[in-house]
């Protein structure tokens, strides 16, 4: 038993630090991107959907609004994508 | 030129007050007139850590409300010349901490010849924490090698660059320093704990010091004596190194590598 444990201890044991770092990298990156987008974005998206709906039949998922900072150009970009259904 | 330095972290219990006391003491020992302000309204503890709890008469909120003047509220440290503390109120609501009030206190402290004004922030991101960081020229972000502390440090770093006076007035940004506390080189080597490099990768803040996990920190707080005064302890030496780096003196990192004790040193306890 004692001898067995001695050899087990020598085996390279992978600690949990790597997992901690991986999880943090993901959550920190996510929080950075969501911190950059303004709080009115969901409301803006809802209103755009409502306006387009007056003219054609789209669902809420067909409109995406994304906000991003272009640090190198010192500007922010609001990207609105509307996927229209094919004209039937 | 006087410097306002906030000691902050977001997360509680990582060592903000311990670090404020140690660093404030270290700066005062260098000969600079230093004050440490406790911003934790309703939960004051800096006085205990610095061992002057029985000499507190007036507090920061009394000064802001004009119920006492600054000289009455400042508690002079008995051990370290040139060191003062401005205690937090134990009774008031944290809303008593107004931007105008804090600004006046800091302006008056500068006029009084203080060279370092250390703001010991409460945990969280509410009024007390925001007021502690608002006027900062520099920040010491205290971080434990642990997931929730690192995440909160990242959040508070974001706030330093968006919610401070320097950011609002588009002055040069708050200079942010990373202070890692409760570091265990042995556990890092076993890959059980985030390493200095890991934390640096995640936060991208300049490192000002690494304080090893040490029993002397609890001893120091039991005695009400900042751990930096224990010049035999690893933690005390590491805080002294951090203070030196804050003042622009280069110091090699110490106590960050685990050395397995050899047979002989184990035998003789060297």
Boltz contact constraints between the chains, C-beta under 6 A:
constraints:
  - contact:
      token1: [A, 15]
      token2: [B, 190]
      max_distance: 6.0
  - contact:
      token1: [A, 15]
      token2: [B, 191]
      max_distance: 6.0
  - contact:
      token1: [A, 15]
      token2: [B, 192]
      max_distance: 6.0
  - contact:
      token1: [A, 17]
      token2: [B, 191]
      max_distance: 6.0
  - contact:
      token1: [A, 17]
      token2: [B, 192]
      max_distance: 6.0
  - contact:
      token1: [A, 17]
      token2: [B, 193]
      max_distance: 6.0
  - contact:
      token1: [A, 17]
      token2: [B, 194]
      max_distance: 6.0
  - contact:
      token1: [A, 20]
      token2: [B, 147]
      max_distance: 6.0
  - contact:
      token1: [A, 20]
      token2: [B, 194]
      max_distance: 6.0
  - contact:
      token1: [A, 21]
      token2: [B, 198]
      max_distance: 6.0
  - contact:
      token1: [A, 24]
      token2: [B, 147]
      max_distance: 6.0
  - contact:
      token1: [A, 24]
      token2: [B, 150]
      max_distance: 6.0
  - contact:
      token1: [A, 24]
      token2: [B, 202]
      max_distance: 6.0
  - contact:
      token1: [A, 28]
      token2: [B, 154]
      max_distance: 6.0
  - contact:
      token1: [A, 28]
      token2: [B, 202]
      max_distance: 6.0
